């Protein structure tokens, strides 16, 4: 805090300012980086640099920005980061005036490559850092006949493997007419009649080559106002900035900010991909300035068409002040669906709620697992383990409603989309007109809507595991996986009645559970085979197993290095559904509250 105060005082004195410490501390450097972006540049357009600790810009020669598009998202949402599949920071109110992005906890990032403009061989250390606005209504669309035309702005650092440039790229999405005069370039995706227009900022500021191993030293910032905009890349104690032309008036429409590392541009076939080495892992921090101090809303969506080969790890994203910022994990081994809040139903059956409560629920029949507003619902069909395990149940089928689209996976085998049996081959995908995407990777199915809500279904022999993801941290989910007010010590029935954890056996099944049973007239699982509905006759935990069964199952879990917090849950699963169940619990963070104790 002292560093920030010193900088503010120096700014008020006016003119170039020099701090006493020539070798900046981490806090001092961050303070300088924040303050230098507030110092007016000599002109709204142009290229400038600054060096710590001076709070003054120096003009430098501009270069031409790359003559290629950094494409918007288009078509199916992939399972890797990018092309719409990302985590962004949304302003709780008002418009964003500035956003910055950094990378933290970088582990085993040793190499990366990308083709230039999504064509030709991959080039080592070719990539882009992008801060992307959401798609917003813009006055720049005034000449478009399409009321759906939207403005879009990208703050870009592009490194081609030998040198870098920082600049801004502006878009008119689905302009669907001859592009305006003044340097706009017409663009269309292959097979798509829509006309897009893009242009670059008047100049791009040269930056020395930044190999991917220097990712932790980089910070990208995008700033907008009613009269100007700029993109700034910080490389440690040096800032490189490019003034823009404010071509889409983002200050009057920017509400969501996406930041990440992506491929080096795209073409009519889509965006290119930045490919990292196996084992790479990093945290992404996206900060926004919007006039308030409350934490941003996490939004499970992105806007650029470029991608990287990373996917999402655990835990789920965090969104906290100060900053305010959204922070999330991406790596080559995560495999989690994009989400801003996650809950799971695994084994026989263990409910791990959005707030982190673990409790067992062994009833059979159809139940609402999660319902978020009027546009997203997930139901499961639970099947009794009788006669071998009469007081246990497993999930056999799952269905979701996303807007008007209904998808059911029956017995882990038959996929039914809006009443029609649909076949998706392994490694295949389906993009529906409603914007819902369905991927299949081996025995895993992922269904995602345009808001980022998702289900991930892992098909096992005789049962399924289900993960449910929410596309926004502002969403409140109800159902078996919901917690009123986000309190992991509470569950709530359909009528709003709250139950303190742990629930009694009667409360769990005759009251709370019964309230979330699905009426046969409104079940989403109608395409699937019916099952008998019922409740267990008594609680059933690992301690209820016979000694020999429990010891053997526990040994399997211990050999898999399951932590003590999950040992009883793993033991019960191994006993009931088989040894393979132990892998589900390897490396899991402990539950916030264990409602079985």
C-alpha positions in Angstrom: 0.0 0.0 0.0 2.9 2.3 0.8 4.2 2.0 -2.8 0.9 3.0 -4.2 0.7 6.0 -2.0 4.2 7.2 -3.0 3.4 6.9 -6.6 0.2 8.8 -6.2 2.0 11.7 -4.5 4.6 11.8 -7.2 1.9 12.0 -9.8 0.3 14.9 -8.1 3.6 16.8 -8.1 3.6 16.6 -11.9 6.3 15.9 -14.5 8.6 12.8 -14.6 9.0 11.1 -11.3 11.7 8.8 -10.0 11.4 6.4 -7.1 14.2 6.0 -4.7 14.6 2.2 -5.1 16.3 1.4 -8.4 15.8 -2.4 -7.9 12.0 -2.8 -7.6 10.3 -5.1 -5.1 7.5 -7.1 -6.5 5.0 -4.9 -4.7 6.8 -1.7 -6.0 6.8 -3.0 -9.6 3.1 -3.9 -9.5 2.3 -0.4 -8.1 4.3 1.2 -10.9 2.7 -0.9 -13.5 -0.8 0.2 -12.2 0.1 3.9 -12.0 1.9 4.2 -15.3 -1.3 3.2 -17.2 -3.0 6.2 -15.6 -0.4 8.7 -16.9 -1.6 10.3 -20.1 0.4 9.6 -23.2 1.7 12.5 -25.3 -1.0 11.8 -27.9 -4.0 9.5 -28.1 -2.5 7.7 -31.0 1.1 6.6 -31.3 3.7 4.2 -29.8 5.4 4.8 -26.5 7.6 3.1 -23.9 8.3 3.7 -20.2 10.8 2.3 -17.7 10.6 1.8 -14.0 10.7 3.9 -11.9 9.8 6.9 -14.1 6.2 7.8 -14.5 6.6 9.2 -18.0 6.1 7.9 -21.5 8.7 8.2 -24.3 7.7 8.1 -28.0 9.1 5.3 -30.0 8.8 4.3 -33.6 5.6 2.4 -34.6 5.5 -0.7 -36.8 2.6 -2.1 -38.8 0.4 -4.5 -36.9 0.2 -8.0 -38.4 -2.0 -8.1 -41.5 -4.1 -11.1 -40.3 -7.2 -11.6 -38.3 -7.4 -12.6 -34.6 -10.7 -14.3 -35.3 -13.8 -14.3 -33.2 -15.2 -17.6 -31.9 -17.2 -19.5 -34.4 -19.1 -22.9 -34.6 -18.5 -25.6 -32.0 -17.1 -24.9 -28.6 -14.0 -27.1 -28.1 -12.9 -29.0 -25.0 -9.6 -27.1 -24.9 -9.2 -23.4 -24.0 -10.3 -20.9 -26.5 -12.9 -20.5 -29.3 -15.5 -19.6 -26.8 -14.4 -22.1 -24.1 -12.7 -20.0 -21.4 -13.1 -18.3 -18.0 -13.7 -14.5 -18.1 -14.3 -11.7 -15.6 -17.7 -10.0 -15.7 -18.3 -6.6 -14.1 -21.0 -6.8 -11.4 -22.3 -3.4 -12.7 -21.5 -0.7 -15.2 -18.8 -1.0 -17.9 -15.2 -2.1 -17.7 -12.6 0.7 -18.3 -9.5 -1.3 -17.9 -8.5 -5.0 -17.7 -5.1 -6.7 -17.2 -4.0 -10.3 -17.3 -1.0 -12.1 -15.8 0.1 -15.7 -15.3 1.0 -17.3 -11.9 2.1 -20.6 -10.5 3.7 -21.5 -13.8 4.9 -25.1 -13.6 6.8 -27.1 -16.3 6.2 -24.6 -19.1 9.2 -25.4 -21.3 8.1 -25.0 -24.9 5.2 -23.8 -27.1 4.6 -23.4 -30.8 1.9 -22.1 -33.1 1.4 -21.8 -36.9 1.2 -18.2 -38.1 -2.3 -17.3 -39.1 -3.5 -20.9 -38.7 -1.4 -22.0 -41.7 1.9 -23.7 -42.3 4.2 -25.4 -39.8 4.2 -24.5 -36.1 6.8 -21.9 -35.1 8.5 -22.1 -31.7 7.5 -19.3 -29.3 4.8 -18.0 -31.7 1.7 -17.0 -29.7 -0.6 -14.2 -28.8 -1.7 -12.8 -25.4 -5.2 -11.4 -25.8 -7.5 -9.3 -23.7 -10.9 -9.6 -25.4 -14.1 -7.6 -24.8 -17.4 -9.3 -25.0 -19.6 -8.8 -28.2 -21.5 -5.6 -27.5 -23.9 -3.2 -29.3 -21.8 -0.5 -30.9 -22.5 2.8 -32.7 -19.9 1.6 -35.3 -22.6 -0.8 -36.5 -24.8 2.1 -37.7 -24.1 1.3 -41.4 -25.1 -2.4 -41.0 -28.4 -3.7 -42.2 -28.2 -6.4 -39.5 -29.6 -5.4 -36.1 -27.5 -8.3 -34.6 -24.2 -6.6 -35.7 -21.9 -6.2 -32.7 -18.6 -4.5 -31.9 -15.6 -6.3 -30.5 -12.2 -5.1 -29.4 -9.0 -7.1 -28.8 -5.9 -5.9 -27.0 -3.1 -8.1 -28.4 0.5 -8.9 -27.8 1.7 -11.0 -30.8 5.1 -12.8 -30.6 6.1 -14.5 -33.8 9.1 -16.4 -32.4 11.7 -13.7 -33.2 10.0 -10.4 -32.2 6.8 -9.0 -30.8 4.2 -6.3 -31.3 1.5 -4.8 -29.1 -1.6 -3.4 -30.8 -5.4 -3.3 -30.9 -7.7 -5.1 -33.3 -11.3 -3.9 -33.8 -14.2 -6.0 -35.2 -17.7 -5.4 -36.6 -19.3 -8.8 -36.2 -21.9 -9.9 -38.8 -21.8 -6.5 -40.4 -23.3 -8.1 -43.5 -22.6 -5.2 -45.9 -19.6 -3.6 -47.6 -17.2 -2.7 -44.8 -16.9 1.0 -43.9 -14.2 3.1 -45.4 -11.1 3.9 -43.4 -9.0 0.7 -43.4 -11.6 -1.9 -42.6 -10.9 -5.4 -44.1 -13.7 -7.7 -45.1 -13.6 -11.2 -43.6 -15.8 -14.3 -43.8 -15.5 -17.8 -42.4 -15.4 -20.7 -44.9 -19.0 -21.7 -45.8 -20.5 -18.8 -43.8 -22.3 -16.0 -45.7 -21.9 -13.5 -42.9 -19.6 -10.6 -43.5 -17.3 -9.4 -40.8 -15.0 -6.4 -40.8 -11.8 -5.8 -38.9 -9.0 -3.2 -38.7 -5.9 -2.7 -36.6 -4.8 0.3 -34.4 -2.9 3.0 -36.3 0.4 1.5 -35.2 1.9 -1.4 -33.3 4.7 -1.0 -30.7 7.7 -3.2 -31.2 8.7 -5.5 -28.3 11.8 -7.7 -28.1 11.2 -11.4 -28.5 9.6 -13.0 -25.5 10.0 -16.8 -25.4 7.2 -18.7 -23.7 9.5 -19.4 -20.7 9.2 -15.7 -19.9 5.5 -15.8 -19.6 5.6 -15.1 -15.9 7.2 -11.7 -16.5 4.5 -10.5 -18.9 1.4 -8.4 -18.1 -1.1 -7.2 -20.7 -3.4 -4.3 -20.1 -6.2 -2.9 -22.1 -7.7 0.6 -21.3 -10.7 2.4 -22.8 -12.4 5.7 -22.3 -15.0 7.7 -24.2 -12.3 9.4 -26.3 -9.4 7.0 -26.4 -8.0 3.4 -25.9 -4.7 1.7 -25.6 -3.0 -1.6 -25.2 0.1 -2.0 -23.0 2.5 -4.9 -22.5 4.7 -4.9 -19.4 7.9 -6.9 -19.6 9.1 -6.6 -16.0 10.2 -3.0 -15.5 9.5 -1.8 -19.1 6.1 -0.9 -20.6 5.3 -0.9 -24.3 2.0 0.8 -25.3 0.1 1.4 -28.5 -2.6 4.0 -28.7 -5.8 3.1 -30.7 -8.4 4.7 -32.8 -11.3 3.9 -30.4 -13.1 2.4 -33.5 -16.0 0.6 -31.7 -16.5 2.8 -28.6 -15.9 -0.1 -26.1 -16.2 2.2 -23.1 -20.0 2.2 -23.7 -20.4 -1.6 -24.0 -17.6 -3.6 -22.4 -18.9 -5.8 -19.5 -16.9 -9.1 -19.8 -13.1 -9.5 -20.1 -11.3 -12.6 -21.4 -7.5 -13.0 -21.0 -5.3 -15.9 -22.0 -2.5 -17.1 -24.3 -3.5 -18.3 -27.7 -2.3 -19.2 -31.2 -0.9 -16.6 -33.5 -3.9 -15.4 -35.4 -6.3 -17.2 -37.7 -7.9 -17.4 -41.1 -11.2 -18.3 -42.8 -11.1 -21.7 -41.2 -10.8 -20.4 -37.7 -8.2 -19.5 -35.1 -4.8 -21.1 -34.7 -3.7 -23.0 -31.6 -0.8 -22.5 -29.2 0.5 -26.0 -28.3 2.3 -26.3 -25.0 4.6 -29.2 -23.9 3.1 -32.1 -22.0 2.8 -31.4 -18.3 2.5 -27.6 -18.6 0.4 -25.9 -16.0 -0.4 -22.3 -15.1 -2.9 -20.0 -13.3 -4.5 -17.2 -15.2 -5.5 -14.0 -13.4 -7.8 -11.5 -15.1 -8.3 -8.2 -13.4 -11.0 -5.6 -14.2 -11.6 -2.0 -13.3 -15.3 -1.0 -13.5 -15.8 1.6 -10.8 -16.5 -0.8 -7.9 -14.5 -3.0 -5.5 -16.7 -6.1 -5.4 -15.3 -9.3 -6.8 -16.1 -9.8 -10.5 -18.6 -12.3 -11.7 -17.0 -15.5 -13.1 -18.3 -16.2 -16.6 -17.5 -19.6 -18.2 -17.2 -18.2 -21.8 -14.8 -16.6 -24.1 -14.8 -14.7 -27.4 -11.7 -15.2 -29.4 -11.4 -18.0 -32.1 -7.8 -18.8 -31.2 -7.1 -21.7 -28.8 -4.4 -23.4 -26.9 -4.0 -27.1 -26.1 -4.6 -26.7 -22.4 -7.8 -27.6 -20.5 -9.2 -26.8 -17.1 -7.9 -28.1 -13.8 -9.2 -28.0 -10.3 -10.2 -26.3 -8.1 -13.0 -24.3 -9.7 -12.1 -20.6 -10.4 -11.9 -18.2 -7.6 -13.2 -14.6 -7.8 -12.1 -12.2 -5.2 -11.1 -8.6 -4.4 -8.7 -6.9 -4.3 -8.1 -6.5 -8.0 -10.8 -7.4 -8.5 -9.9 -10.6 -10.3 -10.9 -14.1 -11.5 -8.2 -16.7 -11.1 -8.3 -20.2 -12.7 -6.1 -23.2 -13.5 -5.3 -24.5 -17.0 -3.0 -27.4 -17.8 -2.5 -30.4 -20.1 -3.9 -32.9 -17.6 -6.9 -31.3 -16.0 -9.8 -32.5 -18.1 -12.5 -30.6 -16.2 -15.3 -29.0 -18.0 -15.2 -25.2 -18.1 -17.2 -23.9 -15.1 -17.5 -21.2 -12.5 -18.9 -23.6 -9.9 -18.7 -27.4 -10.0 -20.6 -30.3 -8.3 -20.4 -34.0 -8.8 -22.4 -37.2 -8.3 -20.2 -40.3 -8.2 -20.2 -43.9 -7.3 -23.0 -45.2 -5.1 -24.1 -42.3 -4.8 -21.9 -39.6 -3.3 -23.2 -36.1 -3.7 -20.5 -33.4 -3.7 -22.4 -30.1 -3.8 -21.5 -26.7 -5.4 -20.5 -25.3 -2.0 -18.4 -28.4 -1.1 -20.7 -30.5 1.0 -20.2 -34.3 0.7 -23.2 -36.5 1.6 -24.4 -39.9 0.5 -27.8 -40.3 -1.1 -28.9 -43.9 -1.7 -32.5 -43.5 -2.9 -33.7 -44.8 -6.3 -35.8 -43.1 -8.9 -35.6 -39.8 -10.8 -34.2 -36.7 -9.0 -33.4 -33.1 -9.7 -29.6 -32.8 -9.2 -29.4 -29.1 -10.1 -31.7 -26.4 -11.5 -30.4 -22.9 -12.3 -33.1 -20.4 -13.3 -35.4 -21.4 -16.0 -32.8 -22.4 -18.6 -30.7 -25.2 -17.1 -31.7 -28.4 -15.3 -30.0 -31.7 -14.6 -31.8 -34.9 -13.6 -30.4 -38.4 -12.8 -32.1 -41.8 -12.6 -30.8 -43.7 -9.6 -31.0 -47.5 -9.5 -31.0 -49.7 -6.4 -28.1 -52.0 -5.8 -30.5 -54.8 -4.7 -30.3 -57.7 -4.2 -26.5 -57.5 -3.4 -26.5 -54.0 -2.0 -30.2 -53.2 -1.2 -29.3 -50.0 0.7 -27.1 -48.5 -2.0 -27.9 -47.0 -5.4 -26.0 -45.8 -8.4 -26.8 -43.4 -11.2 -27.6 -45.2 -14.4 -29.0 -42.4 -16.6 -28.8 -38.6 -16.8 -30.6 -35.9 -18.7 -30.3 -32.1 -19.0 -32.4 -29.3 -20.3 -30.5 -26.3 -21.7 -32.9 -23.7 -22.9 -35.2 -25.6 -25.3 -32.8 -28.4 -25.9 -33.1 -31.7 -24.1 -30.3 -34.3 -24.0 -30.5 -37.7 -22.3 -27.9 -40.4 -21.9 -29.7 -43.6 -21.1 -27.9 -46.4 -19.3 -24.6 -44.8 -20.4 -25.3 -46.1 -23.9 -28.1 -44.4 -25.8 -27.9 -40.7 -26.5 -31.2 -39.0 -27.1 -31.4 -35.4 -28.3 -34.8 -33.7 -28.4 -36.5 -37.0 -28.6 -34.3 -38.5 -31.3 -31.7 -41.2 -30.7 -28.4 -39.8 -31.9 -25.1 -41.5 -32.4 -21.8 -39.7 -31.8 -18.6 -41.7 -32.5 -15.7 -41.6 -30.0 -13.7 -38.3 -30.5 -16.8 -36.9 -32.3 -18.9 -33.8 -31.6 -22.3 -32.3 -32.4 -23.2 -28.6 -32.7 -26.9 -28.0 -32.3 -28.8 -24.9 -33.8 -29.6 -23.9 -30.2 -25.9 -23.4 -29.5 -25.7 -26.6 -27.4 -22.5 -28.6 -28.1 -22.1 -32.3 -27.4 -18.6 -33.9 -27.3 -17.7 -37.6 -26.9 -14.2 -38.6 -25.9 -14.1 -42.4 -25.4 -16.4 -43.1 -22.4 -16.9 -39.4 -21.5 -19.7 -37.2 -22.8 -19.7 -33.4 -22.3 -22.7 -31.2 -23.0 -22.3 -27.4 -22.9 -24.6 -24.5 -23.7 -23.5 -21.0 -24.8 -23.7 -19.7 -21.3 -21.1 -22.2 -20.1 -23.5 -24.5 -18.2 -22.4 -28.1 -18.6 -22.6 -31.7 -17.7 -19.7 -34.1 -18.0 -20.7 -37.8 -17.9 -18.2 -40.6 -17.3 -19.7 -44.0 -18.3 -18.5 -46.9 -16.2 -19.6 -50.5 -16.3 -23.1 -50.5 -14.7 -23.1 -46.9 -13.5 -22.2 -43.3 -14.5 -20.4 -40.4 -12.7 -21.8 -36.9 -13.4 -20.1 -33.5 -13.0 -22.3 -30.4 -13.2 -20.8 -27.0 -14.1 -22.4 -23.6 -13.8 -21.6 -21.0 -16.4 -21.8 -18.0 -14.0 -20.8 -17.5 -10.4 -23.9 -15.3 -10.1 -26.1 -18.3 -10.7 -27.8 -19.9 -7.7 -28.5 -23.6 -8.1 -31.2 -25.6 -6.3 -31.7 -29.4 -6.1 -29.7 -32.3 -4.5 -26.5 -30.4 -5.3 -27.6 -27.0 -4.2 -26.8 -25.2 -0.9 -28.9 -22.2 0.1 -26.8 -19.1 0.3 -23.8 -21.1 -0.7 -23.6 -22.5 2.8 -22.1 -26.1 2.8 -23.8 -26.8 6.2 -27.3 -26.4 4.7 -29.5 -28.2 2.2 -32.9 -26.9 1.0 -36.0 -28.7 -0.2 -38.0 -27.7 -3.2 -40.3 -25.7 -1.0 -37.4 -23.7 0.5 -37.3 -25.6 3.8 -33.7 -25.6 5.1 -32.1 -28.6 6.7 -28.9 -28.3 8.8 -26.2 -30.8 8.1 -26.0 -33.6 9.1 -29.6 -34.5 8.3 -31.4 -37.3 10.1 -32.2 -40.4 8.0 -35.9 -39.4 8.0 -35.1 -35.8 6.9 -32.7 -36.9 4.2 -35.1 -39.3 2.5 -38.7 -38.6 3.5 -38.5 -34.8 3.4 -35.5 -33.3 1.6 -35.0 -36.1 -0.9 -38.7 -36.6 -1.5 -39.1 -33.0 -2.4 -36.6 -33.4 -5.3 -38.1 -36.5 -6.7 -39.3 -35.8 -10.3 -42.9 -36.1 -11.2 -43.2 -38.7 -14.0 -45.1 -36.1 -16.0 -42.1 -33.7 -16.1 -39.1 -36.1 -16.1 -36.4 -35.4 -18.6 -35.6 -39.1 -18.5 -38.7 -40.3 -20.3 -36.6 -41.8 -23.2 -34.8 -44.1 -20.8 -35.9 -47.4 -19.3 -38.0 -47.0 -16.1 -36.8 -48.1 -12.7 -38.5 -48.8 -9.4 -38.5 -45.9 -6.9 -37.6 -46.3 -3.3 -35.5 -45.4 -0.3 -32.9 -47.5 1.6 -34.2 -49.1 4.8 -31.1 -47.9 6.8 -28.0 -45.8 6.4 -25.2 -47.5 4.5 -21.6 -46.4 4.9 -18.2 -48.1 4.8 -18.6 -49.0 8.5 -21.6 -51.1 7.5 -19.5 -53.4 5.3 -18.4 -56.8 6.7 -14.8 -56.6 8.0 -13.2 -58.6 5.2 -15.0 -56.7 2.5 -14.1 -53.3 4.1 -10.5 -54.2 4.7 -9.9 -55.4 1.2 -11.7 -52.3 -0.4 -9.8 -49.9 1.9 -6.5 -51.5 0.9 -7.3 -50.8 -2.8 -7.9 -47.2 -1.9 -4.8 -46.8 0.1 -2.7 -48.4 -2.6 -4.1 -45.7 -5.0 -3.0 -43.1 -2.4 -6.5 -41.8 -1.7 -6.3 -39.2 1.1 -7.9 -39.8 4.5 -10.7 -37.3 3.7 -12.0 -39.5 0.9 -11.0 -43.0 2.3 -14.5 -44.0 3.6 -16.2 -42.9 0.4 -13.6 -44.6 -1.8 -13.9 -47.8 0.3 -17.7 -48.0 -0.1 -17.4 -47.5 -3.9 -14.7 -50.1 -4.3 -16.8 -52.6 -2.4 -20.0 -51.9 -4.3 -18.9 -51.0 -7.9 -15.4 -52.3 -8.2 -11.7 -51.5 -7.8 -11.7 -49.0 -10.7 -13.7 -46.6 -8.6 -10.6 -45.7 -6.5 -9.1 -43.7 -9.4 -12.0 -41.2 -9.0 -10.7 -40.0 -5.7 -7.0 -39.7 -6.5 -5.8 -36.1 -6.0 -9.2 -34.7 -5.1 -9.3 -31.7 -2.7 -11.1 -32.6 0.5 -14.7 -31.7 0.9 -15.5 -28.5 2.8 -18.0 -30.3 5.0 -18.5 -34.1 5.3 -22.2 -34.5 6.0 -21.8 -38.3 6.5 -20.1 -37.8 9.9 
